[in-house]
Amino acid sequence: MRNMLLVTVAIVLLGGIAAVVYHFASPKVELQNLSQQTVDEFRLQLPSSRVTIGPIAPGEFERIYLSPQSHGGEAQYSLWSGGKQIGSGSLHYSLSGQLFRKVTVVIRSNGSVGIDVSG
C-alpha cells in the first residue's frame, strides 16, 4: 500500500514538473494590446504553420504555445480590425534555439506594432 502511494505521488510530481518545463521551454507567442482599439485578429504565418489570435480587447494579454517548426525562414504577420488590415510586417524565424523562444507582439497606444523574438 505504501509503495502504491509513493508511485502515485511520484507520477503526480513528474507530471507537474513536465507541465512547468513545457510552460517555459515551449515556443510561444505573447500578444499585448496597449491601444484603445479592439484588434479582431492577429495572424502569424510561420515557415511551417499558422497562428491566429483574436479578438484582443484594449489592455488584454494573450499567450499561445507553438509547435516547433520544421522549417526556418521568413514569418509574416498581420493585424485585422473591422474587416480591414491595420498592420503587417515580417520577421526572421530560425530553427536553432526554438526551445524557450518567445515572439512578443505589442500593439502600442498609437497603434504601431512592436515585435521582439527572444530565445
N, C-alpha and C positions, 0 to 999 in steps of 0.2 A: 504494500500500500504506500509506504513512504517513497519507494523508488518511482512509482507511478506519479506521485505528486511532484517529485524532483524533475522528472521528464516533462511533465506538463508545464511547470514553471520555466524550465529551460527553453521549451518551444515558444512560449509566450514572450520570453525575454529576447530570444533571437528574432522573432517576428517584429518586435518593437525596434530593435537595433536596425533591422533591414529597412523598416519604414523611415527611420531617421536618415540613414545613408541614402536611400532613394530620394528623399526630400532635398538633401544638399547636393548630391552628386549628379542628378539628372539634369540634362539641358532644359532650360526653361525660358519663357518669355514673360516679362513683367511689364504691365502697362498701367500708367497713372495719368489720369485726366485732370490737369490743373486748370483747364479752361472753363468758361461758363456755358459751353455748348455740349450737348449730348452728342457723342460720336456713335453712329448706328453700328459701324463695323470697322474693325482693324483687320486687314488681311496681310499675311506674311507668306510669300511664296518662296520656300526654301528650295535648295537644289533637288531634294528628292521627296518633299512633302509640302503640304499647305496648312497653315494655321489661321483660324478665323476667331476673333474675339468680339463680342458685342451683344447688346449695346453697352456703352460705357458712359454713365452719367457724370456730370461735373463732380470733381472730388473723389471719384471712385478709383479703386485699385483692383487690378485683375492679374492673376498668375495662371499660366498654363504650362504643363510639362510637355516636352517634345520627345519623340523617339530619336535615337541617334541617327544621323543622316548617313546614307551610303555614298553620297557624292558631295564634294565641296564645290564652291563656286559662288556666283553672284546670287543674292537673295533680293527680291523685290517686295516692297511694302506699299500699302495704300490705306488711306482713311476715307470713310464714306459717311455722309450725313445728308439726310433729306433726298436720297437717291443720287446725290452728286459726289464726285470725288473731290475731297477738300485737301488732300495732301498725298504725296507719293515720294518714293526715293529708292535707293538700293544700298546694300552693304555686302561686304565680303564675308562668306561663311566657310571657314576652314574645317577640314575633317580632323586635324590634330587638336587635341585638347578639348574634346566635346564634353567630357565629364567635368562637372562644375561650371559649364558655360551658362552665362546668363545674358540674354538680349533684353536690355532695359529701354523701354519706349516711354517718353514723357511728352504729353501734349501740354505745352506751356500756356500760360494765361493769355498770351497774344495769339494763340492758335498755331504757332510754329511747333515743329516736331523735333525732338532730340532723341537720338538713338546711340546707345553705347553697347558694345559687345565685349564682355569680360570673360575670363576663364579660358 
